[in-house]
Amino acid sequence: MSGGAADWPTGLPGILDAAMDAAAHGPFHPATGARLDLREEFPAEACAVLDACGIARAYVPAGLGGASGGLPELVAALRTVARRDVTVAVAHGKTFLGSAPSWVAGRDEQRRDLAAGILGGAVVSWGLTEPGHGSDLLAGELTAVRAPDGGWRLDGTKWPINNATRGRLVSVLARTAPEGGPRGFSLFLVDKEALEPGSWRALPKEPTHGIRGADISGVRFEAAYVPDDALTGRVGDGLDVVLRSLQLTRTVCTSLSLGAGEHALRLAHAFAAGRALYGTTLLALPLARRVLGRAAASLALADAASLLAARSAHCLTGEMSVVSAVVKAGVPEIVQLAVDDLAELMGARGFLMEQDEHGRFQKLERDHRIVAVFDGSTAVNRSALISQFPVLARRIHSGEHDDAGLTAAVTTGPVPPLDFGALRLTSRTGCSVVQALPAVSGRFSELAAAGAVPRRIHDLVDMLAEEAALIADTMADLRPSGRDTPPEAFGTARRYERCYAGAAAAHLLLAHSGDPRRAVLLTAALERAVELLRPGHEAPEDAYEPLVARLAAPAPELVA
């Protein structure tokens, strides 16, 4: 069950899959992952396998020698790794996060040098957070002060940071104006190997509940001199560049959830198929089949949202301030709901560390929970969405949308080069994926009347359009104002996230309504979206059964 209505790229992900299969008795054996997890040891050998596959090409724009598939190929590649081991995907994929600010705002020479370094194996980290301040970047205390002879002097600490110790390069957000404020911070790409000895030191790795083997540590700068060309963008542009870069990195984070969810579904299905109960197997019981089918539908829904978001980065770039916040908050939550249901189905087996499948389920469950925190927590992303409620409400009511960009986003095929300069702090056009729901509903009405699609599909899309209108009404009534945001606004943000996911499934289904395989997957995704949006609503009894049947196929592909 792979590939939504517009398939994920298969080049690099296919290479990775083959390489990890070949390493299944070594670095990617479940016992190896369990042992490293218990020891909190970095998965160096597994990362070396990814290096040999050339995954670093996906971290670099195509125009600088990177892979041609853009953000969709990167998401697909890291998802492929995460379905084996989320810790490995987190450990290796951090290089893209650390390099994103340079792609967004770096000078041509800086971008070329960084691209060459990454393609040569350099590890990059992103130094944003500091002790005591968390996601409040405006409270950052690490300073960059002009040196008398040019360049900058860095003083302060970044913690906790992924790959802070192992990363050679660190993109550091520093306070360059004593008063701080939105224009008081700048970004510097720091090469630790070029710093004077004694001007920096690594802080110890922090024990973590999940991703235990990842290098979650910190770095302390003490009168560390960096040259002027370490500056990324202009002085005072640091927060602007960070916020635009996060629109890409937050979208990429969905790959971790998709991989973890697929792994969980595979393990739960295998458990149910082999578990003898009441003279049959657990898999044969209607309730178990419903749980598995609903989880598969949740993953298909999350997949549709992630795929369309990744393609939107190239085709609806100006709307990514909305789209990235929506999928970063929504996709991990939808997947976690599925993982929780599957954990309940497995019972105690899902929590055993050694006796059952080398503890794979409990490890992925722990690892996945960190995804909601990466690159801004769920609350942070919902706050970013809430700030744009007025525009979103108006656009939903008007139905205005970028038809050309949306058509390009839902169409199978290569994406255009990503125009980093088109990223905006706020979307002037709202979110076309949601705003076009009435038009999609109308098109499905025509197809249903002609007998080209089941009437149920139109009914589901029509329900989504109704929900979008209700959400817009609520958005219009709310008046968010910074710290005084009413609590109910966060619930509205959650509803919008689920509406976006359902709308993504609807668009992809409309674009490829003649493909029976995709129609089954995406119709189930629509059923699940309506369930999540309408408390008390349940999909028809047989809605998810086709997905369960697919799980029994040899070497099943598990998500849309």
Secondary structure, DSSP 8 states (H G I E B T S, - for coil): ----SS----HHHHHHHHHHHHTTTTTTSHHHHHHHHHHT---HHHHHHHHHHTGGGGGS-GGGT--TTHHHHHHHHHHHHHTT-HHHHHHHHHHHHHHHHHHHH--HHHHHHHHHHHHTT--EEEE---TTTTT-GGG---EEEE-TTSSEEEEEEEEEEETTTT-SEEEEEEE-STT-STTSEEEEEEEGGGS-TTSEEEE-----SSSTTS-EEEEEEEEEEE-GGGEESSTT-HHHHHHHHHHHHHHHHHHHHHHHHHHHHHHHHHHHHH-EETTEEGGGSHHHHHHHHHHHHHHHHHHHHHHHHHHHHHHSGGGHHHHHHHHHHHHHHHHHHHHHHHHHHHGGGGG-SSTTGGGHHHHHHHHHGGGGTTTS-HHHHHHHHHTTHHHHHHHHHHT---HHHHHHHHSSS------GGG--SS-SS--HHHHTHHHHHHHHHHHHHTTSS-HHHHHHHHHHHHHHHHHHHHHHH----GGG--THHHHHHHHHHHHHHHHHHHHHHHHTTT-HHHHHHHHHHHHHHHHHHSTT----TTSSHHHHHHHTSSS-----
